[in-house]
Amino acid sequence: MQRTTQALDREWRADHEHSTAGAAALARWRKREPDLHGLADLGEVLACRRDDERGPAVLAALARLAPSEQLAARTLLQALLPGLVHMARRRFADDPDAFEEVTAIAWDRIRTYPPRRPGAVAANVIVDVRKRYQAQRAATVEQLPASGSEPSPSAEDVALGRLAVEDLVAAARAGVINGNALGLILRTRLDDVPLRQVAAERNEDERALTCIRWRAERRLRQSLAEVA
């Protein structure tokens, strides 16, 4: 989680916070959203999240812009990161992949946020993310093979098996999977170490590691499909 948050923060500071492109986008948005008037750049927009009086209206403006303005969506995601970190740490501490999962879900929710939805944007997104993460986690457990068995490989699984170590490392660097999942895939897929043995070495539950690997490989399959 720390690597992901640091990467997002670095990107925000380097590419968006006080950028010329961000200021130009903000000038365009102000024509549609009066609640953004008086803000000079995206750094000032983000700072409004701490303003109890103005913050909710600014976040609502970003939410209305987000479906058609990717930079507005990115700004709203940055504003919600503290809440996503808190949720991953407090509610889903048993899952080392939780933050990456909830961040991906949050991004999808932000890009499809209903323009006339009542209530505070931050609270609505966090609740939606929590519900969808829990549903996906439950569905993942149901789809896992029985302990000691492996499903027949799909075409995507065969493609995954052909990925070189460099491809897997590149996927981790790109944020498709995290370092924990990368190590698990390398040990159990490339080195062919039984998952039960890895679980014993880590003193972790085999079912939990199976779940982590399954979700990581699902993300890799989705990534392969997007570039195919």
N, C-alpha and C positions, 0 to 999 in steps of 0.2 A: 504493500500500500504506500509506503513512504516514497519509494522510487516513482510511483505513478503520480502522486501528488506533487513531488518535486518537479517532475517533467512538465506537468500541467502549469505549475507556477512559473517555471522558466519560460515556457512558451508564451504565457500571458504577458510577462514583463517584457520579453524581447520583441514580440510581434504585435501586441495589441494595446497594452495599457496606455501608453502616451504616443501611439503611432499616428502618422499623418493619415493613413488609410482609415483608422478608427475614428479620427476626428471628422473626416469627410463623410463617413457613414452616419455618424451621429447627427451631422448637419442635415442630412437627408431624412433621417428618422424624425427629427424635431418637427418637420412639416406634417407628419402624420400623428405624432404623439406629443401633445402640449406638455405632458408631465416631464418631458426630457429637456424642456427649456431651461437655459441658464447653465447647462453642463457643457464643459469645453471639450472633454475627451473621455475615453472609456474608463480611465482611472477614476475620474470624478463620478461616473455612473456607478462603478463598483463601490465606491466609498459610501454611496447612498444606502447601501444595505444596512448600515449601522444607524441610520436615521429613522427613528420610530415613526416620525410623522410623514416623511417623504418616501421612505424606503418601499413600502408596499405598493405605492402608485408607480414608482419607477420599475419595479420588478414586473408589475402587471403590464406595463408598456412593452418591456422586453419580451414577455410571453406572447403578446399579440403580434410582435414583429417576428418572433422566432421561426414560425413555419416557412416564411419566405426570405428571411435574412439570416444566413448562417452565422454571421459575426454577432448578431444580437443573441442568437442561441448560445454561442460560445461565451458571451458575456454573462448570460443568465446562469450557465453551468458553473462558471467561475464563482459567481455569487453564492451558489448553493453548495459548493464544495465542503465548507465546514460542516454543514448539516449531514452531508453524505458520509463524511469521515466519521462523524459521531455515531451515526446509525450503524455503519459497518463495525466499528469498534465495540459498541455497547450491545447491539442486538445480535450480531452475527460473528462474534469473536471466534467461534469454533471453525469458521471457514476462511482460510487464508486468501481465497479468491474473491471474497465477498465485495471488497471495494471496487475491484475492476468490474464485477458483475453489476453492481448498483449504479456505477458511473455510466456504463453502457446503456442501462435501462433508463437512467435519467436523461441522457442525451436524446433517446428516442421519444420519451415523453415530452421533452421540451420542444422538439421539432414538430410535434403533433398536438400541441396544447390547444384545447378548445378556446376560441377567442372570447366567448361570453360566459365562461365558467365562473360562478361566484366563489367567493372565499379568497384567502391569501394564497398567492402563487407558490411561495416557498413551502407552506404546509401542505398544499395540494400535491405538489410534485413529490415531496418526501413520502407522503402516505401512499401515493400511487406506486412509487418505486418499491416501497416495503412490501406491498401486497403482491406485486408482480414477481419480485425476487422470491418470496416465499412460495408462490405458485410454481415458478420454474424449478425451484429446488425440490419440491414435492414431486413434480413430474419427472425430474431427473432420476430420483430414487426409484420410481416405478418402472422406468425404462432400462435400468441397469440390469445386466445379466445376473442370473443366480450365482452365488458364491462358488467359485471353482469352475465356472463355465465361461465360454467366450462365444459371442454371436458370430455368424458367418460374415466375413468382411464384405463391405459394400465397395462400389467402385471408388468412392471418396476415400475409404479406409486404405485401399490399395495405393492410391495416390499419396496419402499421408505416409505410408510405409516407404515410399521412394524418396521422401524428403531427406536431404543431407543435413548434417549437423549445422552447417552454416545457414541453411534455410530456417531451421528451428530457432537458432539464435537470432536471426534477423526478425522473425516473427515476434520473439520476446522483446527485442529492442523497439519494435513498432507498436508494442502494446497489445498485440493480439492475444498473447498469453503472458503470464507473469513468470518470474524466475523460479518459483516453487514448482509450478506446473511443468516448466521446461526441464528441470532436474528430474522430475518424476517420469516424464516421457522418455528422456535419454536413458535412464536406468532400466525402465521396464520394457521399452520398445526396441531401442537400439542395442543396449547391452543384454537384453533378454533376461533380466533378473526378475524372478517371480514377484508379483505385487505383494504377496503374503510375506516374503522375505524383507522387502523394503519397509512394510508396515512394522514388522518386528524390530528392525534396526532403528526405526524412528520412534518406536513405542507409541504408534498411532493406530487407529482403527482401520482395518483393511477396507471396509466398506466406504469410509470417508475418503480414503485415497482414491478408490475406484471412481467415486463421484467427482473428485477434483480432476482426475485424468480425463474422464468422459466429457466433462464440460469444456476443458481446454481443447480437446480434440474436436469437439463440435465447433468451437470458434475457429480452429484451423481449417476445418472443412468449409465453413462459411467464407473464410478468407480466400481459399482456393477457388470457390465458386464465383466470387466477385471479380477475380482477375482472369477467369477462364474465357 
